[in-house]
Amino acid sequence: MNKNSFATLLLTLLLCMMSTDTFAYDFEVGGIYYNLIDGKAAEVTSGDNRYSWDVVIPEQVTFEGVVYPVVSIGKNAFQYCSELLSVTIPNSVTSIETKAFFGCEYLTSITIPNSVTSIGEYAFQGCSNLTSITIPNSVTSIGWQVFYGCTGLTSVTIPNSVTSIGGSAFYGCTGLTSITIPNSVTSIGGSAFYGCTGLTSVTIPNSVTSIGYKTFSGCRGLTSITIPNSVTSIGKSAFSFCTSLTSVNIPNCLTNIESETFNGCI
């Protein structure tokens, strides 16, 4: 076998392996693809990545005569499904995994049930037409870049169960005009609201002890902010280039303000 033939064969094998990894699933019911979890439950998976329009996920599915509860929206399950408009998630689902709805640019409506306890990183990143979302009381943390680049998002309800907001969680959500952070939150990650140019009002509760690196950087519509007495440190560039900021209330207990915190606030 010559070198060119060997290279062609190797490339073909690699492409086959990639295809198998991308679209691997255990079974399909009603146009939805599933993997089995320990032989006891089902998880929605990517299938052929052609989910479109309105998808209703059932609470349970039957495969080879066995009934399985649907407990998870798997990793990359709906990734880049550009024709997906809405998804109904049943109360049986407890987790939404990493990149589950990544890049679903025309997704406008989704309801997360109270059964969900965890939402993975990048889960809704790039869902630019998603206008509002209610996070249920069962969720305790909002992970890294979960709503990154959701430019159409105008309303978010954060429940009292949430204790932390991850880095870049709402990065570039230019449609957000106001947000109330509940008293349960103790930390706001770096760049959590970076570039939210439409944000004019933020309420930070007394439970928060630290504001991370570039948390509100580039929030050009923010005019005033009150930092509660519970905050002891503010990260570098936390409010940089908040060009409309005219009033800041800084508590006496604040022991550490990093450099360039208010850089570009003119």
N, C-alpha and C positions, 0 to 999 in steps of 0.2 A: 504493500500500500504506500503510495507516494505521500509527500507532505501535505499537498493540497487536499487530497482525499481524506487524510486523517483529520485535518483541521475542519473540514466540512462535517465529518461525522461527529467530532467533538462538539461543534456548535449546535448541531441538531439535537444531541443528547442533552446539552445544557438548556436549550429552549424547551424541550419536553419536560425537564425537571422543574423549570420555572413555571410552566403552565400547570403542572400537577399541583405545585405548592399553592398557586394563586387560586385555582378553582376546585381544590379538593373539598369534598363534602361526602357525608354518609348517605343521605337520602334527600328526596325532594317531595313536598306535598303542597299542592295548590299554588305552584309557582314560587314557593319559598324554600330555600335550601337550609339543611340542618346538619350539625354534627352531634354525635352522642357524647355526653359527659359521663364517664364512668359507667356507661350502660344504664344509667338511671334517669337521665334528663336530657333535654335537647337544647341546643344553642343555635340561634340563627347565624348563618355564615354567608360568605360572599357568592357562592355559586358561580354564575357566569357574569356577575356584576352588571346585570341589565334590569335591575329593579326599576320600575317607573310608575308614574301617576300616584295613586293612593294605595298604600300597602297596609293591610290589617293583619297583624300577627296574632294567631290564636293562642289560647292559654295552654292547649295541649295538642299533640299530634299523634297519629297512629302509624306505626311502621312495623310491618311484618306481624301484625296482630297484637302488638304491644303498644300501650298508651304511655306517652312520655310528656311530662310537663315542660313547657318552654320557659327556661329560667334565665337566659342570657341573650343579649345582642352581642355577638362575638366580635373579635378584632377585625377591623376592615370590612365588616359585614355589608355596609352600603356605600363604601368608599367610591367616590367619583360617579355615583349614580345621578347624572346631571338631569335626568328626566323625572326624578322622584319629587313629588309635590307634598305628600303628607304620609305620616306613619302613625298607626295606632298601636301602642305597646300595652300588652295585657298586664294584669296585676300579678301574674305569676313570675314576671321578670324581676330579678334582683340586681342585675348588673348590666351596665352599658360599657363595653370594653374600649380599649384604645382605638382611635380613628374609626369608630363605628359608623359615623356619618360624615367623615372627612370629605370636604370638597363637594358636598351635595348642594350646589349653588342655587337650585330652584326649590329647595325644601322650604315651605312657608309655614307649616304647622306640624307640631309634634307635642304630644302630651306624655309627660314622664309620670308613671303611677307611683303611689306611695310605697310600693313594694321595693323600689329601687334604692339600694344603699350605697352604691358606688358608681361614679362616672369616670371613665378612663381619660388619660391624657389625649388631647387633640380631638376629642369625641365629636365636636361640632365645628371644628376649625374650617373656615372658608364657606360656611353656610350663609352666604351674603344676603339671601332673601328671607331669612328667618327673622320675623318681626318681634315676637315676644315668646318668653318661655317661663314656666313656673317650675322651680326646683322643689321637689317634695320634701316634707319634714324628715324623711328617712335618711336623706343624704347628709353626711357629716363634713365633707370637704369638696371644694371645687378645684379640680386638678390643673396641672400645667397646660396652658394654651387651650383650654376646653372650648372657649368661644372666640378664639383668636380670629380676627378678620371678619366677624359677623357684622358687617357694616349696616345692615338693615335693622339690627336689633334696637328697638326703642324702649322695651320694657323687660326688666328682669326682677323676679321675686326671689329673694334669698331668704330661706327659712331660718328660724332660731336654732335649728339643729347643726348648722354649718359652723365649724370652729376655725377653719382656715380657707383663705382664698389664695390659690397657687399663683406662681409667677406667670405673667402674660395671659392670665385667664380671660380678660376682656380686651386684650391688646387690639387697638385699631377699630373698636366698636364705635364708629363715628356717629351713629344714630342715637346713642344713649344720651339723654338729657339730664337725668337725675338717678341717683341710686341710694338706697338706704341699706347700710350694713348693720346686721342685727347684733345685739349685745353678746351673742355667743362667740363671735369672731375674736380671736386673740392675735392673729397675724395676717398681714396683707403682703403677699409676695412681690418680688421685684417686677416692675413693668406691668403690674396687674391691670392698670387702666391707662397704659401708655397710649397716647395718640387719640384718646376719646375726645375729639375736638368739640363735640356737641354737649359735653357734660358741663352743666352750669352749677349743679348743686350736689354735694356729697355730705352725708352724715356719718361721722366716724364715732362709734360708741366707746364708752369707758372701758370696755373689755380689751380693746386693742392696746398692745404693749410696744409694738414696733411697726414702722412703715418702711418697706424695703426700697431697694435701689430703683430709681426711675418709676416709682409706683404710679404717679400722676403726671409724669413728664409729657409735655406737649398737649395738655388739656387746655387748649387756648380759650375755651369759653368759661372756664372756672373763674368766678369773680371773688369768692371769699371761702375761707375754710376755718373751722375750729378744730384744733388738735386737743383731744381730751387729756386730762391729768394722768391717765394711765400710761400714756406713751412716754417711753424713756429714750428711744433712739429713732432717728430718721435717717434713712440711707442716702447715699450720694445721688444728687440730681433728682431727688424725689418729686420736686415740684418745678423742675427746670422748664423754661419756655412756656409757662402758664402765663401768657402775655396779658391776660385780662385780670389777673389776680391783684386786687387792691387791698385786701384785708386778710391778715393771718393772726390767729390767736395762738400763741405759743405758751404752754404751761411751764411753771417754775420747776417742775420735777424732771424736765427734759435734761438728760445728762450728756447726750451725744448727738450732735448734728454733723453729718458728713459734709465734705466739700461740695460746692456747686449745688447745694440743695435748692436754691432759688435762682439759679443762673438763668439769665435771659428773661426774667420777669420784669419787663419794662413797660 
